Structures are given as structure tokens and as C-alpha cells.
Amino acid sequence: MERPLVVLAPLAEVTDAAFRAVAFDAGADAATTEMVSAAGLVRGSRNTPPLLERLPEERGRPLSAQLYGHDPDELAEAARIVAGLGRFAAVDLNAGCPMRRIVANGDGAALMRDHALLGRCVAAMARAAAPLPVTVKTRIGTDPEHPAAAELAHVCEDAGAALLAVHGRYASQAHAGPVDAARVAEAVAAVRIPVLANGGVLSAADALALLRATGAAGAMVGRGALGAPWLFAQIKAALSGAEPPPPPSPAERAALAKRHLALSLAWHRRLRERFPESGGPDPETAAVLDFRRHLFHYFRGLPGSAALRRAMGLASTVGGIVAAIDASFAS
Ligand SMILES: Cc1cc2nc3c(=O)[nH]c(=O)nc-3n(C[C@H](O)[C@H](O)[C@H](O)COP(=O)(O)O)c2cc1C
């Protein structure tokens, strides 16, 4: 059997091109954009094209573009647009987001309530995106009274999905609580297409345990990689039977965080260049604001992290953040 894949999960407002580049450098095999509105894409909303940009530092690594919606025709049109961009390895359908505003609109996790509609959406996207593969990210069901992992997997496979990612929680759990690996295993056993198992991977040991319990073709890692991109290298080492490398030293973390910050600035400069009319703060301010979501995670639990957090709250420039990191950790 081939080595299982280790994939970065989509995290809205977190897994932008800068973070993806860091994750790819650390060994992630593939990644997914954050979810993008099919309606927004088709109707020309100015918010959507930036979500489908890439950075050269991602080095052309496999990235799928994730769409959300519930109208097969609209999703098909959006999939056609994504395929036409020529920069994605796949188009993914979000059939798992539990956020109220998404579900109330019939999107995300709402698709798990209507299997026939889910199948029509996947089939329409697969026809429109061909030869680009269409994949689906879903869950083990809407709530524990309605486990549906195997059925959902069947529906997606029959409709032409090339791969599934299954988050081992119910939509009713949102992103907390136990991951039910046995239910993910039901999805794996139900279909011939590869299934990635997702949920709760915070260490290489977690990834091995999830893969063992599910028989999945790969592990998809979300929050565990936040401020800890080295988790990908640790998981890959463990998969090859080696001892996972230890977490980086504080000075190594400082270097990684500064690289991530530099990429974030490059990312916002690129967006400003490509979409000068899109408004919003200047690239440096945007990078600083974005990076506040990441920086603390790099130093979580280390002595000095509380002081860094305070300094970071005051810093309003890239130079200010670099100085705060250097003062706390670079030596
Ligand atoms: C802040 C946040 C944003 C997320 N955004 C998305 C998204 O855009 N698309 C998606 O399919 N899942 C999204 N998810 C779900 C994650 O991809 C993943 O399924 C979930 O976090 C469980 O994996 P983990 O335990 O490894 O984090 C999001 C989760 C979080 C916490």
C-alpha cells in the first residue's frame, strides 16, 4: 500500500497562501483553500477571486479549491470557473460546515440532510470540472441520532467524486468533542475511492492512531498544524517508521514564525497588486492583522509567550512584530 497522505485541512481565514506555503515546506502533501461561495464566484463578487489566488512559494503543490453552495447548476458553473483557472489539482465541495449562516442557506452541513441533492451537486460539478477531479469534504452525519458516514460516502462516490475527506464528528458537535473513528472507518469500508480521515490530530501518534482505526488513505490535519507546521514532518517520519523529530527549539520557532510573517506580507502585497480595487487595509496592516491569528500558536506554552502576546497586541507593523519575536525568542 502507498504511504498515507498527510493533508492540510481548510480553515477559513487561517489557511491562506502564506500558511499553506509554510505547511507545504514542512511536508504537507496537499491542501485545500478555505471555502469559497459558488454564488459569489458565479455572480462576480469581488470577495471571491482573492481566495483563489496562490503564492509562488506554494511551489505548485497540489491544492484543491473548496466551494460551498447547494444549487447544482451554480456549483457546476463555479467548478467550471475554478477548472479554467488552471492552478488547482481538484475542486472540493463543502458538505460539512455547521455554521448557522451557512446551514440556514442550505449549504455546507445542510447537504447531509438531502442525499439526493448532494448527489446532484457532486455530479454536476464533476461533469463541469472534468478532467479536474471533484472531491467532497463531509462528516459522519448531522447528529448522533443520524449516523450516515457510509451512506454519504456512497452517494458521493456514485455521483463521481474522486476522493472524500470525512471529519469524524457530527455537524451537531461543530468542531469540539470526541472524534468517532469507527464511523469514519464505515465510510472508508463503504467505497473504493480514497478517503481522508479528519479530526483531532494534534500529534504524530494521533495521526497513526486515526489511520490505524479507520484504514483511511490519509490524514487531514487542521488546528493541530496551527503554529506547528512541523507536525507534518513528524507525521511523515512516523509513517515511515522513524522516530518523529522533536519540536523545534524556541529560536527555530522564531525563524519559522518570521518566515510565515514575511510570506503573509508577500501574500497581501500580491493581493493588492492583483486586486487594487478590493479595498481593505494596506498590505502591511492586513499581514499584521492576519498574523495575530498565528503568532501566539508558534510559542504556545513556552516561557515568554505571554510577554510576546502583549507586545504583539501593540505592534502595528511587520518590523514591530519581528522586534517583539526577537526580543522574546530569537536568542
Ligand atoms: C476556524 C475554522 C475554520 C474552518 N474552515 C473550514 C472551511 O472553510 N472548510 C471546511 O471544509 N472545513 C473548515 N473547518 C473544519 C476543518 O477543516 C476540520 O474539519 C476541523 O477543524 C476538524 O479537524 P481538526 O480537529 O484537525 O482541526 C474549519 C474549522 C475551524 C476550526
The ligand as an ORCA input file, in Angstrom:
! r2SCAN-3c Opt
* xyz 0 1
  C     -11.596     28.196     12.308
  C     -12.038     27.024     11.462
  C     -12.337     27.236     10.124
  C     -12.729     26.161      9.317
  N     -13.000     26.396      7.986
  C     -13.366     25.357      7.189
  C     -13.605     25.549      5.791
  O     -13.508     26.657      5.243
  N     -13.959     24.451      5.059
  C     -14.082     23.204      5.630
  O     -14.393     22.246      4.923
  N     -13.842     22.996      6.928
  C     -13.480     24.031      7.717
  N     -13.211     23.802      9.036
  C     -13.180     22.417      9.549
  C     -11.754     21.862      9.455
  O     -11.346     21.715      8.112
  C     -11.645     20.482     10.130
  O     -12.590     19.619      9.533
  C     -11.918     20.559     11.615
  O     -11.217     21.641     12.209
  C     -11.507     19.240     12.298
  O     -10.140     18.971     12.102
  P      -9.052     19.284     13.262
  O      -9.588     18.649     14.521
  O      -7.790     18.670     12.753
  O      -8.981     20.785     13.395
  C     -12.860     24.865      9.861
  C     -12.559     24.663     11.220
  C     -12.163     25.709     12.020
  C     -11.857     25.458     13.461
*
